[in-house]
Every structure is written in C-alpha cells, then in structure tokens.
Amino acid sequence: MRSLHSVTFSLLCAITLAAQTATKPSLRLEVDGTDAARNFFHAKVTMPVAPGVLTLAYPEWIPGNHRPSGPVMNMTGLRIEGGGKTIRWQRDLKNMYEIHVQVPAGVNEITASFDEITNSGVAGGSGASASENVLDVNWNQVVLYPASASSDDVQVKPSIHLPDGWKFGTALTVANQNGGLTEFEPVSLTTLVDSPLIAGSHFRQVELTTPGESPRHVMDLVGESEASINMSANDVAAYKRLVAETGALFGARHYLHYDFLVTFSDEVGGRGLEHHQSSDNAPGEKALSDPSTHLLNAGLLPHEFTHSWNGKYRRPAGLATRNYQEPMTGDLLWVYEGLTEYLGNVLTARTALWTPKQYQESLAETAAALDYRAGRSWRSLEDTAVSVQMLRLAPGGWQNWRRGLDYYPEGELVWLQVDTRIRQLTNNQKSLDDFCRAFHGGQSGPPAVVPYTFDDIVRGLNAVAPDDWAGLLHQLVDAVQPHAPLGGIEQGGWRLVYNDTPNDFVKAVEGVAKMANFTYSLGFYVSAESGTLGDVIVGSPAFKAGLGPGMKMIAVNGRKYSSSKVNAALIDARNSKQPIQLLVENAHRFRTVSIDYYDGPRHPHLERVSAEPDLLGDIIKPRSGIATRVSR
C-alpha cells in the first residue's frame, strides 16, 4: 500500500508537470570555457518555471554511446537560485541523474549553476575535454532540462565564452560574437546535443566543396601546435573525394551543411562521435605526421561521416528515444555500427585514404582476430550488441573470452557477406550500394530520424535481390558461431591465410601501442616494453601452459625478455621441435612455463583465389568518377 506522503508528492508532480508542459520548455545556456586548461567548464542554465515540484535531468543516455554514459559524477558545485534566493535541491534517491526542486511561490525563473570536471568520464571517448591549447564541448555535459520533456520540444539559446584568441568549429549557427563570447541561434535540445564544438589556439578550416556548392562541407581542425594541423594536399584531396563518394553511394544528404570537427591532441582525444551535421573526431596529435598513426586512423572520418546516413537519419527503433533519460536497446547495433564499419572502410579505400593492399591487410586482421575470439563458443554477436552497456567499460584482460564490442568488426564481415551475396545473385549487376541508396537515400533536406526494425532491413534487401535474408542474418547474428563469418571474403574471391610475413596493419598497431601480437601463434599479446601480458586466448598454447593476463615475462629461453626474443624463439622451436621456456612473474612470484608450439610465426593476410571473380576488388572501386591516384 502506498503512503499518503507518496500519493501527495505524485499529485503535486502531476499538477506541476501539467503547468510546465503547457508551453514548450525554453532554456538559456551559458558556458564559460576560459578555465579549460584546468579541465573545468562553468555552466549556467536559466529557465522559466512555475511554483511547485520541478524535476531536472542531467542527460544520461547519450546518442552514439548507446548506454547511460552521461558523466553526472563530474557535475560539481551545483547551486540553484530563483527570486534572488538560493533554492534547496535534492537528488533522487534511486536515479542519480534527476534533481528535485521545490520552486517557491512567486518564482517564475530559476538559474542552475555548476562546474563540469572534464578530465575523465567524458561521453564519446576516454580522453579529457580540454588542455592548454584545445577544448571539445559536448553540450550534454553542461546542461540540465525538465526531466519529462522531449528533447525535441526543449528550446535552448546557447552561448560560450572562450579564451582570448581562440577560434572554433561547430555546426551551430552564430547569432552574435563579441571577442571571446559567442551566442548561437536558438535550437532544440536535440540539435544542441547533436552539435558539439571544438576550439583552440591553433585552428585551421579546410573547404571540401567549391564556393557556392550546396550543402557546404568543411573540416575544422584544432591541435596542440601548428604542425599538428598541417594537413597534406593528398589528405585534403582524399576528403574531398569522401564527400563525392558518399554522394554517389547514398544519393541524398540529410543535412544542410556538414562540419568535420577534428582535434589533434594526445591530451584531448580518444573519441569519435557521430552527429547529423558534424562529427567529433580526435585521432591523436600525430595523426597527420606519423605514417602508422595515419594508417590506423584513416577510417575514422569515413566511419563517422557514414553515420549521418546510417545511425542518425536511419536509426534502429530501440535507439530512437524521445529524450536522454529513456533507456536505449542495442540489439541492432550490428547494423548501426557494423554496417557503418563496413561502409566506412570501403569508403576509406574508395577515396585512397587506404591503398587496396592496406584495405586487405585491415580486413585480414579483423577476420583473424574474430576467428581467434574464444568467447564465440558461448556468446552470439547479437549479445555483444545487447550487452554494450557493460561491455564498453570492461577491462582488457580475458577480453577474448568475454568478447567486446564485436558488433563493430564482425558487423563488417556480416555486411561484406551480404554485399558479395547480392553480387552473386545478380551477376554483379547489383550490390549493397543499391540497398544503401534505397534505404538511406530518399529526399535530401534538413536532419530527420527515420527508425527501422529488423524486418525493414530484410524487406530492403529483398527489394534489391530476393533471398532468404532473414535466415542468413539470424544465422550470422543470433546463433553462436565458433568461427568468424569468412563467407564474404571467400565469396569475394579471396581467402584468409597465415604466414611468416608480418601484417602491415598489425605492425602499425604494434608500433603505436608499443605492444607485440602473438595471438595467432602462441596465443597472447604483450607489452613490447614491460613484457606484461595484455590478453591470453583461451585454449591457445599459452593458455594451456598456464599463462594469463597481467603476468609478466621476464626471460625467454633463458635470455632477458624482448619481443624480438619471442619471435626468435618461435623460429627456434619450429626448427628444433623443443618447447619454448618462459620465466614469468605473477604477483611477485616467479615460475618457468613450457609452451609446446612448433608452427613458427603466423600472421594473417588475404590471398587471391584466381579461379573466382574478384568481387572484393570491385567493391572498393571509386563510384564518383573522381580520380584517386595520389602519391604516398
């Protein structure tokens, strides 16, 4: 039985809600970013209110994160004022993202002021939001709004105060600018959260479309130095081709203009987040100057740009929520993210950001890594999507057994199989491009959301090439599959092989991450510097010998550890047929383990099957007619 107090409180809430929703909520948001170097944003939210109980919400479920990732723990110093007085607030006892306020009689406007600590827990990535030279504002960090309101109905007039001399990039429209203070045109809360802002003391804007061409596409670059934002003519040409290639692929644009927001910093980074009219990308300070970092991040912008069509415009129904407090369901993330991963990598090759060989090496590494994922024996691909809320924050140790966000890379293999199947069914006259043009194209115009279900996907595929698409997708996605889906590679006229030659993509990862990957031989990867094991494949020779994540290799066959010593030991064991001896430290205890493995180094590659049509080669051919020959 409910208490009288709870019934009275609920009645007050209902009465207040009716009064407050008679008109659409309107907010004024003022952000002070001048303290960015200390990782503080100062926020002030002003809104009209009616006397009574008011519940304010801090955004919890952040689009593109697919989980309750709003960094509410970083909201500090909260103070609410109205009518010239401080108003007491109370956090909800169960929902940490809700703040209850009793608005006094006679008060028709309140201001909520707070500081946002931005050095950790930032939605969209693991890096901080600011440094001495750059900042990255995701507006969901610095706003409160009426908890029950639809984000489409909440109108916000935003402004930001930046350090002197800093320039910025954003998809928002400037209304007024006076020195470091910029006011933007009012937008819905949906549009605001969908329109991040980057700024810095080192700024460059690159035009990707010709003057007068609509819609306009630009790249806004900020970095820790002028050298970090020095983009080559080859890269500029490739991103211009990216605009053309997406036009050829989708046939429509669901935005009025588009800003690629790119932050080059090792302090502010670790993120890539999609939006309708922009994308927030942070590939690292050396992404333009270091060849390995450039290779590994070449697909970032194509991926996030593709999301404007697949993820923002067309969106799984379970991810199309009315505000940022409504829980999301991620069962179709193998479409939202997996199809985007496939198309993004294909576009990376079509624009010459990757050579055909680099695309093949990336695909080989993806296929091999998933084929060695021990957790495949118990967890389906769909469950990795449904479990995104817990898997995104899971530690690296035993990841192969737990599985991680595999809906990204395995989604790429799933959609490659779909693409090559369409090509087989139609004698290569139709492809997944036709599906994308019909499903994600339509009428060009301002941002919109068109939700879809699994059945919509199946109907769209059948409209291109009739087949048992539901059966195939259920088999690839819902069923527990002990091996990676290699059908697309094989139908594409290639096969996955292993040999002694290092994979170019793996070599780049090893160099940037300072690790060594022995997954496909001994069954682990390890820090190249410290010898600490990052992960061990369940069932591998290393696993059978008793090794596990966190253990540290001290010596290899009686000699001090180095990754080169491990490589030498692999070759020695293949020739001598003698086990590899490792001295291992585990929690300050030492022991020697013996690994019975004699097949030598194994690195993944794709090998052409000459008897089959090269559909994979056809897939990465440019569609826009713009030449892609560049020097590298």
C-alpha positions in Angstrom: 0.0 0.0 0.0 1.3 3.4 -0.9 1.8 6.0 1.8 -0.3 9.3 1.9 3.0 11.2 1.5 3.9 9.4 -1.7 0.4 9.9 -3.1 0.5 13.6 -2.3 4.0 14.0 -3.8 2.9 12.3 -7.0 -0.2 14.5 -7.2 2.0 17.6 -6.8 4.3 16.3 -9.5 1.4 15.7 -11.9 -0.1 19.2 -11.3 3.3 20.9 -11.7 4.1 18.9 -14.8 0.8 19.9 -16.4 1.6 23.5 -15.8 5.1 23.3 -17.0 4.3 21.4 -20.2 1.5 23.7 -21.3 4.3 25.5 -23.2 7.5 24.1 -24.6 10.4 24.5 -22.1 12.9 27.2 -23.0 16.5 27.4 -21.7 19.3 29.8 -21.8 22.6 28.0 -21.6 25.9 29.9 -20.8 29.2 28.1 -20.8 32.4 29.5 -19.7 35.3 27.6 -21.2 38.1 30.0 -20.2 39.2 27.6 -17.4 39.7 24.8 -19.9 43.4 24.3 -19.1 42.4 23.1 -15.6 39.6 20.9 -17.1 36.7 22.9 -15.8 33.7 24.1 -17.8 31.5 26.5 -15.9 27.8 26.2 -16.8 24.7 28.3 -16.1 21.2 27.1 -17.2 18.3 29.6 -16.9 14.7 28.5 -17.4 11.2 29.7 -16.7 9.3 27.7 -14.1 6.1 27.5 -12.2 5.8 27.2 -8.4 5.7 23.6 -7.2 7.8 20.4 -7.7 10.3 20.5 -10.5 12.5 17.6 -11.6 15.6 18.4 -13.6 17.5 15.9 -15.6 21.2 15.6 -16.4 21.5 13.8 -19.8 22.1 10.1 -19.1 21.7 8.0 -22.3 23.9 9.7 -24.9 23.3 9.1 -28.6 26.2 7.3 -30.3 27.3 5.9 -26.9 24.3 3.6 -26.8 24.5 3.4 -23.0 24.0 5.5 -19.8 27.3 7.4 -20.2 26.4 10.9 -19.2 29.2 11.9 -16.8 27.0 13.0 -13.9 29.7 12.3 -11.4 31.6 15.3 -12.9 28.8 17.8 -12.3 30.0 19.7 -9.2 29.2 22.9 -7.3 25.5 22.8 -8.2 23.6 25.8 -7.0 20.0 26.7 -7.9 18.7 30.3 -7.4 15.4 32.0 -8.1 13.8 35.2 -6.9 17.1 36.4 -5.5 17.4 33.4 -3.2 19.2 30.1 -3.1 16.7 27.2 -3.6 17.3 23.8 -1.9 17.7 20.8 -4.2 17.7 17.1 -3.6 19.0 14.3 -5.8 16.6 11.5 -6.4 17.2 8.5 -4.1 17.3 6.0 -6.9 18.0 7.9 -10.1 21.3 9.8 -9.8 20.6 11.8 -13.0 17.5 13.5 -11.5 17.4 16.6 -9.3 14.2 17.6 -7.4 13.5 21.2 -6.7 10.6 22.8 -4.8 10.0 26.1 -6.6 8.7 28.7 -4.1 5.6 30.7 -4.8 6.3 33.9 -6.7 9.4 32.5 -8.5 8.9 32.2 -12.3 12.6 31.7 -13.3 15.5 29.8 -11.9 19.2 29.5 -12.7 21.2 26.4 -12.1 24.9 26.9 -12.0 27.5 24.2 -11.8 31.1 23.2 -12.8 31.8 20.3 -15.0 35.0 18.5 -14.4 36.2 17.3 -17.8 39.3 15.3 -17.3 37.6 11.9 -17.2 34.4 10.1 -17.9 33.6 12.1 -21.0 30.8 10.7 -23.1 32.1 9.7 -26.5 35.6 8.8 -25.6 38.2 8.2 -22.8 40.2 11.4 -23.1 39.8 14.7 -21.3 37.7 17.5 -22.9 40.4 20.2 -22.7 44.0 21.1 -22.5 46.1 24.3 -22.6 45.5 24.6 -26.3 42.2 22.9 -27.2 38.8 22.1 -25.9 35.9 19.9 -27.0 32.5 20.7 -25.7 29.8 18.0 -25.8 26.8 20.1 -24.7 25.2 17.2 -22.8 28.0 17.7 -20.2 26.8 21.2 -19.3 23.0 21.2 -19.4 20.0 20.4 -17.2 16.5 20.2 -18.5 12.9 19.3 -17.3 13.1 15.5 -16.9 9.8 14.6 -18.5 10.3 16.8 -21.6 11.0 15.5 -25.1 14.4 16.8 -26.2 12.8 18.0 -29.5 10.5 20.2 -27.5 13.1 21.9 -25.3 14.4 25.1 -26.9 17.9 26.3 -26.0 19.7 29.5 -26.6 23.4 28.6 -26.1 26.5 30.7 -25.7 30.1 30.1 -24.9 33.0 32.2 -23.6 36.3 31.0 -25.0 39.9 32.0 -24.1 41.1 35.1 -25.9 42.2 34.5 -29.5 40.8 31.0 -29.7 38.8 30.0 -32.8 36.1 27.3 -33.0 34.2 25.0 -35.2 30.7 23.7 -34.8 27.5 23.0 -36.8 25.6 25.6 -34.8 24.8 29.0 -36.4 26.4 32.1 -34.9 23.9 34.8 -33.8 26.4 37.3 -32.2 30.1 37.4 -31.5 31.9 39.8 -29.3 35.5 39.0 -28.6 35.7 35.6 -26.8 31.9 35.5 -26.3 29.8 33.8 -28.9 26.0 33.5 -28.9 24.3 30.9 -31.2 20.9 30.8 -32.8 18.3 29.0 -30.6 17.9 25.3 -31.3 16.2 22.3 -29.9 18.0 20.4 -27.1 18.2 17.5 -29.6 20.1 19.7 -32.1 22.3 21.2 -29.4 23.5 17.9 -28.1 23.9 16.8 -31.7 26.2 19.8 -32.4 29.5 19.7 -30.4 32.0 22.5 -30.5 35.8 22.3 -30.7 38.1 25.3 -30.2 41.7 26.1 -29.8 44.6 28.5 -30.1 45.8 26.6 -33.3 42.9 26.4 -35.8 42.5 25.8 -39.5 39.5 25.4 -41.7 39.6 23.4 -44.9 36.9 23.8 -47.6 35.9 20.5 -49.1 33.3 21.8 -51.5 33.6 24.5 -54.2 32.3 28.1 -53.5 28.5 28.2 -53.9 28.1 24.4 -53.8 25.3 23.2 -51.5 25.5 21.7 -49.0 28.8 23.1 -47.8 31.3 20.7 -46.3 34.3 22.0 -44.2 36.9 20.5 -41.9 37.6 22.4 -38.7 41.0 21.4 -37.3 42.4 22.3 -33.9 45.6 21.0 -32.4 48.3 21.3 -29.8 50.6 23.0 -32.4 50.5 24.5 -35.9 52.4 21.4 -37.1 49.7 19.1 -35.8 47.1 20.6 -38.0 49.2 20.7 -41.2 47.1 18.5 -43.5 48.7 17.4 -46.7 47.3 18.1 -50.1 46.8 14.4 -50.6 44.7 14.1 -47.5 42.6 17.2 -48.5 42.0 15.7 -51.9 41.0 12.4 -50.3 38.5 14.1 -48.0 37.0 16.0 -51.0 36.6 12.6 -52.6 34.9 11.3 -49.5 32.2 13.9 -49.9 31.8 12.9 -53.6 31.9 9.2 -52.8 29.2 9.4 -50.1 27.0 11.3 -52.6 27.4 8.6 -55.1 26.7 5.9 -52.6 23.6 7.3 -50.8 22.2 9.7 -53.5 20.9 12.2 -50.8 22.2 14.3 -48.0 20.2 14.7 -44.7 21.9 17.8 -43.5 22.0 21.5 -44.5 25.8 21.7 -44.1 28.5 19.5 -42.6 31.5 20.1 -40.4 34.2 17.5 -39.8 35.4 18.5 -36.3 39.0 17.1 -35.8 41.1 17.5 -32.7 44.8 16.7 -32.9 45.9 16.1 -29.4 47.1 13.3 -27.1 45.6 15.1 -24.1 42.2 15.7 -25.6 41.3 12.7 -27.6 40.3 9.1 -27.8 36.9 9.7 -29.3 34.9 9.6 -32.5 31.3 10.5 -32.2 28.7 10.9 -35.0 26.2 13.7 -35.5 23.7 14.7 -38.2 25.6 17.7 -39.4 29.0 17.1 -37.9 31.3 14.5 -36.4 33.6 14.9 -33.4 36.9 13.2 -34.2 40.1 13.0 -32.1 42.7 10.8 -33.8 45.8 11.9 -31.8 48.4 14.7 -32.1 50.5 12.8 -34.7 47.7 11.5 -36.9 48.8 13.7 -39.9 52.5 13.3 -39.4 53.2 9.7 -38.3 52.6 7.1 -41.0 51.4 4.3 -38.6 49.0 6.6 -36.7 47.7 7.9 -40.1 47.1 4.4 -41.3 45.2 3.3 -38.2 43.0 6.5 -38.1 42.4 6.7 -41.9 38.9 5.1 -41.5 37.8 7.4 -38.6 36.3 10.2 -40.5 34.7 8.0 -43.2 33.1 5.9 -40.4 31.7 8.9 -38.5 30.6 10.6 -41.8 28.7 7.5 -42.9 26.8 7.7 -39.6 25.0 10.8 -40.9 23.0 8.4 -43.1 23.3 5.1 -41.1 22.7 5.9 -37.4 21.5 9.4 -37.4 19.0 9.5 -40.3 18.1 5.8 -40.4 18.2 4.6 -36.8 17.2 1.4 -35.0 13.9 1.9 -33.3 15.4 1.0 -30.0 17.9 3.8 -30.2 15.4 6.5 -31.4 14.4 7.7 -27.9 12.4 10.8 -27.0 15.0 12.3 -24.6 18.2 11.4 -22.8 16.7 9.7 -19.8 14.8 7.0 -21.8 16.8 3.7 -22.0 18.1 2.5 -25.3 18.2 -1.0 -26.7 21.2 -2.0 -28.8 20.1 -5.3 -30.4 20.5 -3.8 -33.9 24.0 -2.3 -33.3 25.4 -4.8 -35.8 23.5 -2.6 -38.3 24.0 0.8 -36.8 27.8 0.3 -36.1 28.5 -2.9 -38.1 27.2 -1.6 -41.4 28.9 1.7 -40.8 32.2 -0.1 -40.1 31.9 -1.9 -43.4 30.9 1.1 -45.4 33.4 3.4 -43.7 36.3 1.1 -44.5 35.1 0.6 -48.1 35.0 4.4 -48.4 38.5 4.7 -46.9 39.7 2.5 -49.8 37.5 4.2 -52.5 38.9 7.6 -51.5 42.6 6.4 -51.5 43.0 7.1 -47.8 43.9 3.4 -47.9 45.5 1.6 -50.8 43.9 -1.7 -51.8 46.7 -3.6 -50.1 46.1 -1.7 -46.8 42.4 -2.4 -47.0 43.1 -6.1 -47.5 45.5 -6.1 -44.5 43.0 -4.4 -42.3 40.3 -6.9 -43.4 42.6 -9.9 -42.8 43.4 -8.7 -39.3 39.8 -8.2 -38.5 38.8 -11.7 -39.7 41.7 -13.4 -37.9 41.1 -11.6 -34.6 37.5 -12.6 -34.6 38.3 -16.2 -35.6 40.5 -16.4 -32.5 37.8 -15.0 -30.2 37.3 -17.8 -27.8 34.1 -16.3 -26.4 32.4 -17.1 -29.7 31.8 -20.6 -28.2 29.2 -19.2 -25.9 28.2 -15.6 -26.8 26.4 -14.6 -30.0 27.2 -11.5 -32.0 23.8 -10.0 -31.1 24.5 -10.4 -27.4 27.6 -8.3 -27.7 25.3 -5.5 -29.0 22.6 -6.0 -26.4 25.4 -6.0 -23.7 27.0 -2.8 -24.8 26.1 -1.1 -21.5 28.5 -3.3 -19.6 31.0 -4.4 -22.3 32.1 -0.9 -23.3 33.6 -0.4 -19.8 35.0 -3.9 -19.4 38.8 -4.3 -18.8 41.1 -5.8 -21.5 42.1 -8.9 -19.6 40.3 -12.1 -20.9 38.5 -10.0 -23.5 38.8 -12.8 -26.0 36.7 -15.0 -23.6 34.3 -12.2 -22.6 34.1 -10.7 -26.1 33.9 -7.0 -26.5 32.2 -4.6 -28.9 32.4 -7.2 -31.7 29.3 -5.8 -33.4 31.8 -3.3 -35.0 34.4 -5.6 -36.6 32.1 -8.6 -37.0 29.4 -6.4 -38.4 31.9 -5.6 -41.2 32.3 -9.2 -42.1 28.5 -9.8 -41.9 27.8 -6.9 -44.4 30.7 -8.0 -46.6 28.9 -11.4 -46.9 25.6 -9.6 -47.7 27.3 -7.5 -50.3 29.0 -10.4 -52.1 25.9 -12.5 -51.9 23.9 -9.7 -53.6 26.6 -9.6 -56.3 26.4 -13.3 -56.8 22.6 -13.3 -57.0 22.6 -10.6 -59.6 25.7 -11.5 -61.7 27.5 -8.5 -60.1 24.8 -6.1 -61.6 23.6 -5.0 -58.1 25.3 -4.6 -54.8 24.9 -3.3 -51.2 25.3 0.1 -52.8 21.8 -0.3 -54.2 20.4 -1.2 -50.8 22.1 1.8 -49.2 20.9 4.2 -51.9 17.3 3.0 -51.4 17.4 2.5 -47.6 19.5 5.5 -46.6 18.8 7.9 -49.5 15.5 9.3 -50.3 14.9 13.1 -50.1 17.7 15.5 -49.3 17.0 18.1 -46.7 17.4 19.0 -43.0 18.2 16.4 -40.3 15.5 13.9 -39.7 15.2 10.5 -38.0 13.6 7.5 -39.7 13.6 4.5 -37.4 13.8 0.9 -38.7 13.4 -2.7 -37.4 15.0 -6.0 -38.4 12.0 -6.7 -40.7 12.6 -3.3 -42.5 16.2 -4.4 -43.2 15.1 -7.7 -44.6 12.4 -6.1 -46.8 15.1 -3.6 -48.1 17.5 -6.4 -49.1 14.7 -8.4 -50.8 13.8 -5.4 -52.8 17.4 -5.4 -54.2 17.8 -9.2 -54.6 15.3 -11.7 -53.3 16.8 -14.3 -51.0 16.4 -15.8 -47.5 17.9 -12.8 -45.9 16.2 -13.3 -42.6 17.6 -16.8 -42.3 21.1 -15.7 -43.3 21.1 -12.8 -40.9 19.7 -14.8 -38.0 22.4 -17.4 -38.6 25.2 -14.8 -38.7 23.9 -12.7 -35.8 21.7 -14.6 -33.4 23.4 -18.0 -33.4 26.5 -19.0 -31.5 29.2 -19.4 -34.2 32.6 -20.9 -33.2 34.3 -19.3 -36.2 34.3 -15.9 -37.7 32.0 -15.4 -40.7 34.5 -15.6 -43.6 31.9 -16.1 -46.3 32.2 -12.6 -47.6 35.9 -12.9 -48.1 35.6 -16.2 -49.8 32.6 -15.1 -52.0 34.7 -12.1 -52.8 37.4 -14.2 -54.5 39.9 -14.3 -51.6 40.8 -16.4 -48.6 42.4 -15.9 -45.2 45.9 -17.3 -44.9 48.7 -17.2 -42.3 52.5 -17.0 -43.0 55.7 -15.6 -41.6 55.3 -12.1 -43.2 54.1 -9.5 -40.7 50.7 -7.9 -41.4 51.1 -4.2 -42.2 48.1 -3.2 -40.2 49.2 -5.3 -37.2 52.7 -3.8 -37.4 51.2 -0.3 -37.3 49.2 -1.2 -34.2 52.2 -2.7 -32.5 54.3 0.4 -33.1 51.7 2.9 -32.0 50.5 0.9 -29.0 54.1 -0.4 -28.1 52.9 -4.0 -28.0 53.6 -7.3 -29.7 50.9 -9.5 -31.1 51.4 -13.3 -30.9 47.7 -14.1 -31.0 47.9 -16.4 -34.0 50.9 -18.4 -32.8 51.4 -18.6 -29.0 48.0 -17.0 -28.3 48.7 -13.7 -26.5 49.6 -10.1 -27.0 52.2 -8.4 -24.7 53.7 -5.0 -23.9 56.8 -4.7 -26.0 58.4 -2.7 -23.2 57.4 -4.3 -19.9 56.6 -7.8 -21.0 53.2 -7.7 -19.3 50.6 -9.9 -21.0 47.5 -8.0 -22.1 45.4 -10.9 -23.0 45.7 -14.7 -23.5 43.5 -16.6 -25.9 41.5 -19.3 -24.0 42.5 -22.7 -25.5 45.8 -21.4 -27.0 49.2 -22.9 -26.4 49.9 -20.1 -23.9 46.7 -20.7 -22.1 47.4 -24.5 -21.9 50.8 -23.6 -20.4 49.1 -21.6 -17.6 49.7 -18.0 -18.7 47.1 -15.3 -18.1 46.6 -11.5 -18.5 48.7 -9.4 -16.1 51.5 -11.9 -15.8 54.9 -10.5 -16.8 57.5 -12.2 -19.0 61.0 -11.9 -17.5 63.0 -14.2 -19.8 62.6 -16.2 -23.0 64.7 -19.4 -23.3 67.0 -18.2 -20.6 67.5 -14.7 -22.1 66.1 -11.3 -20.9 62.6 -10.7 -22.4 62.1 -8.7 -25.6 59.5 -9.1 -28.3 62.3 -9.9 -30.7 63.4 -12.7 -28.4 59.9 -14.2 -28.6 60.0 -14.1 -32.4 63.4 -15.8 -32.4 62.1 -18.4 -30.0 59.2 -19.2 -32.4 61.6 -19.9 -35.2 63.9 -21.9 -33.0 61.1 -24.1 -31.8 59.9 -24.7 -35.3 63.4 -25.9 -36.3 64.3 -27.8 -33.1 60.9 -29.1 -32.0 61.8 -28.1 -28.4 59.3 -26.2 -26.2 59.7 -22.5 -25.6 60.7 -21.8 -22.0 59.4 -18.6 -20.4 60.3 -17.2 -16.9 57.1 -15.5 -15.7 56.4 -13.2 -12.8 52.9 -13.3 -11.3 52.1 -11.2 -8.2 55.7 -11.2 -7.1 56.1 -14.9 -7.6 58.2 -16.4 -10.3 57.9 -19.7 -12.3 59.0 -21.2 -15.5 56.4 -22.3 -18.0 56.9 -24.5 -21.1 54.9 -23.9 -24.2 54.5 -26.7 -26.7 54.2 -24.9 -30.0 56.2 -25.6 -33.2 54.5 -23.9 -36.1 56.5 -20.7 -36.1 55.3 -17.1 -36.6 51.8 -16.8 -38.0 50.5 -13.5 -39.5 47.1 -13.0 -41.2 46.8 -12.0 -44.9 44.3 -12.2 -47.7 45.3 -14.4 -50.7 43.7 -14.1 -54.1 41.7 -17.2 -55.4 42.3 -16.7 -59.1 39.5 -19.1 -60.2 36.9 -16.8 -58.6 35.8 -13.3 -59.6 37.5 -10.5 -57.7 34.3 -9.1 -56.1 36.4 -7.6 -53.3 38.3 -5.6 -55.8 35.1 -4.4 -57.4 33.7 -3.3 -54.0 36.5 -0.8 -53.3 36.5 0.8 -56.8 35.5 4.5 -56.7 32.0 5.4 -57.7 32.2 9.2 -58.0 34.3 9.3 -61.1 37.0 11.4 -59.4 40.5 10.1 -59.9 42.1 8.6 -56.8 45.7 8.4 -57.9 47.9 10.1 -55.3 51.5 9.8 -54.2 52.2 8.3 -50.8 
